[in-house]
Amino acid sequence: MQQIIVVVIVAGAIFFLGRRLYKTFSSGQTPGCGCGCSGCLDQTQSKSLKSPFPMHRP
């Protein structure tokens, strides 16, 4: 019984991982814009927002 539960959990994790990878590689959006917004801000626009939280850029 325990093996069946483990197999179901692992199969579910593999399914959701595969789904996420599929959506990542099959999307037609530009890299770095995962939100589906109208576009990404450039550095001059992001500095003018004055967010109380630091913005980390990779």
Secondary structure, 3 states (H helix, E strand, C coil): CHHHHHHHHHHHHHHHHHHHHHHHHHCCCCCCCCCCCCCCCCHHHHHCCCCCCCCCCC
